[in-house]
Amino acid sequence: MESEPDIAYRRAMGAFATGVAVVSAVRGEALSGLTVNSLASVSLKPPLLLWCLQKTCERFELFARAEHWGLTILGDGDEALARRFTRQHTETIEESDLLSGVPVLRAGVAHFACRTHARHEGGDHLIIVGEVLGFQARPGAALTFYRGRYGRAEDPHEGGA
Ligand SMILES: Cc1cc2nc3c(=O)[nH]c(=O)nc-3n(C[C@H](O)[C@H](O)[C@H](O)COP(=O)(O)O)c2cc1C
């Protein structure tokens, strides 16, 4: 059970509005998806990004060991996918595409193909730094996560504003 200070800390960090992404990795003949919002851009030259993997995750070994993995930033219509990939028993990705040889979701507003560049200890998480091998982006509203709730952010470049 979480202590009062843990709940307060989690609530305070929840004031940082984020997007929602799905990390994809090959599991045998299938593809596994994990919903994350710890994504951050690290470097432009070379292009590096990071995300943090909870050590208590049932799928820790799979995602911690993966040398190549995809990252899909979800659009505002993708909440059901975000919910689905939070659970191991519904982790299988049904619709995927290959980007630079790495599987990503067909859904989403941006996709990144990554190779693991470094792994760092981060308390109860493992910090995974990925080198970006390829990426693509398309216009559209984003799925967001703010104060524990999903929401949406309009694309400021759409709608003739
Ligand atoms: C909006 C949102 C963001 C999340 N971000 C992360 C994250 O950055 N890292 C992580 O390991 N788990 C994150 N989770 C939790 C995972 O999606 C997953 O539920 C958890 O690791 C348990 O997975 P398991 O069923 O394989 O144990 C997030 C969940 C939600 C709903």
PDBQT file of the ligand as one rigid body, heavy atoms in Angstrom, charges set to zero:
ROOT
HETATM    1  C1  LIG A 201      -0.707   7.208 -18.278  1.00  0.00    +0.000 C 
HETATM    2  C2  LIG A 201       0.196   6.098 -17.809  1.00  0.00    +0.000 A 
HETATM    3  C3  LIG A 201       1.569   6.250 -17.866  1.00  0.00    +0.000 A 
HETATM    4  C4  LIG A 201       2.431   5.226 -17.452  1.00  0.00    +0.000 A 
HETATM    5  N1  LIG A 201       3.773   5.423 -17.542  1.00  0.00    +0.000 NA
HETATM    6  C5  LIG A 201       4.627   4.430 -17.202  1.00  0.00    +0.000 A 
HETATM    7  C6  LIG A 201       6.030   4.594 -17.356  1.00  0.00    +0.000 A 
HETATM    8  O1  LIG A 201       6.512   5.640 -17.770  1.00  0.00    +0.000 OA
HETATM    9  N2  LIG A 201       6.830   3.551 -17.023  1.00  0.00    +0.000 N 
HETATM   10  C7  LIG A 201       6.327   2.360 -16.554  1.00  0.00    +0.000 A 
HETATM   11  O2  LIG A 201       7.116   1.446 -16.298  1.00  0.00    +0.000 OA
HETATM   12  N3  LIG A 201       4.996   2.195 -16.394  1.00  0.00    +0.000 NA
HETATM   13  C8  LIG A 201       4.148   3.183 -16.716  1.00  0.00    +0.000 A 
HETATM   14  N4  LIG A 201       2.786   3.008 -16.580  1.00  0.00    +0.000 N 
HETATM   15  C9  LIG A 201       2.301   1.716 -16.077  1.00  0.00    +0.000 C 
HETATM   16  C10 LIG A 201       2.405   0.620 -17.148  1.00  0.00    +0.000 C 
HETATM   17  O3  LIG A 201       1.640   0.961 -18.296  1.00  0.00    +0.000 OA
HETATM   18  C11 LIG A 201       1.890  -0.740 -16.615  1.00  0.00    +0.000 C 
HETATM   19  O4  LIG A 201       0.569  -0.614 -16.212  1.00  0.00    +0.000 OA
HETATM   20  C12 LIG A 201       2.695  -1.231 -15.422  1.00  0.00    +0.000 C 
HETATM   21  O5  LIG A 201       4.064  -1.293 -15.734  1.00  0.00    +0.000 OA
HETATM   22  C13 LIG A 201       2.239  -2.630 -14.984  1.00  0.00    +0.000 C 
HETATM   23  O6  LIG A 201       2.428  -3.534 -16.055  1.00  0.00    +0.000 OA
HETATM   24  P1  LIG A 201       2.329  -5.105 -15.829  1.00  0.00    +0.000 P 
HETATM   25  O7  LIG A 201       0.859  -5.492 -15.947  1.00  0.00    +0.000 OA
HETATM   26  O8  LIG A 201       3.143  -5.741 -16.938  1.00  0.00    +0.000 OA
HETATM   27  O9  LIG A 201       2.915  -5.372 -14.485  1.00  0.00    +0.000 OA
HETATM   28  C14 LIG A 201       1.911   4.017 -16.973  1.00  0.00    +0.000 A 
HETATM   29  C15 LIG A 201       0.512   3.860 -16.904  1.00  0.00    +0.000 A 
HETATM   30  C16 LIG A 201      -0.337   4.885 -17.321  1.00  0.00    +0.000 A 
HETATM   31  C17 LIG A 201      -1.828   4.686 -17.232  1.00  0.00    +0.000 C 
ENDROOT
TORSDOF 0
